[in-house]
Amino acid sequence: MCSHGPEGHGHAHAHESSAVSDVINGKGEFGTKWEWEYEGGKFEVEFSKGGEFFCHEYPRHAHWKVEGDIVIIDWADLGTYEMKVDSCCGTMAGHYKGYPDDWRKGKLVGDLDHIHTHDEHAHSHEGGVCGEHKHDASCNH
């Protein structure tokens, strides 16, 4: 357990980007799951090791990446979120990009025991994401 609160360390880590990637990727084979909170409630999100981001309650073909101590989630039509990660505590806090009052908080739940794939898409995602991911019999999860 951390000896400091989730609001910050009071000091910086030069290796923060690597530490953030490590906590987001987790110790298992697939990635991590997090409990996200916002003004409207709580729900679970998943960060897959390959940069895929998934939420059962708000399914989209979404991606994540790390820049410094920030994880950036491109959640398709739901927008882009910038979350500052406290890798020591396994927490994150941030907002919808450009709207700091539209806050989100997250805490690490644990490692994933599965992965979501988007193999049914027959095109490249280089340079961006595609439309909404539909769950049906062709899903691999």
N, C-alpha and C positions, 0 to 999 in steps of 0.2 A: 504494500500500500504506500502511496506517496506521502511524503512528509510535508507537502505543500498543497494548497488548495487548487481546484481546477482552473482558477483564473490566471495562473501564471507562476513561473519559477522565480522570477526576480533575477534571473541570469540567463545567458544565451548559451547554446551549444553549437559549435562549429559544424558538427556532424548531424545536425537536425534533419536534413533531407533524408539521409540514410536511415536514421532512427524512425522517422515518420513512415517511410516505405516499409521498414521492417514490421512496425506495429500494424499497418494496414494489410500487409500481405499475410501476417500471422505465422504460426509455426507449423501449420498443417500443409496439406497438399493443394488446397483449393483457394484459400483466402480467409476473410473474416466476416462476421456478422456484427452489426451494431444496432443499438436501440437509438433511434432518432426521435427527438422531441421538438415540437413547435407549438404555437399558440393553440392549434386545434387538437392536440393530443400526441400520442406516441405510436411509432410503428418501427418495424425492423427493416434494415437495408443490408445489402451484401456487397462487399468489395472482393471481386475475384482477382486472383494473382495476375491475370493477363490484361488487367485494366478495364474489365467489364464491371459495371455497376448495376445492381438489380434490386427491385423492391416488389414484393408480391402484391402489395396494395395499390401501387402506382406503377405498373409495368410499362417500361419503355426500353428501347435499345439505347442504353446510356453507357458512358465511359468516365473513368477517373484518371487523374495524373497528380503527381506531387511536384510542387515547386517550393523549395525551402521547407518551412514548417506548415505549409498550406496544402491541403488536398482540394483539388478543383474537380467538381462533378458536373459534367455536361449531361443533363437529364432531358435531352431532346426538347420537346415542346413545353416541358415543365421548367425549363430555364437552367442557368448555370449557378452553382453554389460554391462559395469559397469558405472553407472550414479550416481554422487554425487547430492543429493537432498537438495535444500534449502527449507525447509518446511515453513519458514516464507513467502517467496516470491512466492512459488508455481512454482519453476523452477528446472531444472536439467541440468547437463552438464557432459559429459564423453566421452567414446570411446569404440570401439570394443576391447575386452580384448586382451592385448598383442600388440596392435597397436595404441598408443596414437595419432598418426596423423590422424587416421580414426575417427574423432570426431562426436559427436551428441550433440544437445541441445534440451531441451524441456521446454514447459510452459503449465501449467494447463489450460485447456479449461473449464472444468466443470464436473459435475456428469453424469454418464451414466444413460440412461433411458431404458436400455436393458442389456441382458447378452448373451454371446456366450457360448454354451456348446459343448462338444465333446462326446455326448452320443452314437453316431454311432460307436465309438471305443469299441470293446468288449474285452478289456484287461486292465491290470493295468498299471499305469504310474509311479509306485514307482521306484525310482532309475534312472529316465530319461524320455525323451520325445519320442514320436513316430514320424513317418514321416509326410509329408505334409498333412494339413487339406484341403479337397476339399469341395467347396461350391456346394451343389446340393439340390434337393427336400427334402432330409432327414435332412438337417440342421434345427436346432431349432431357427433360427434367420432370 
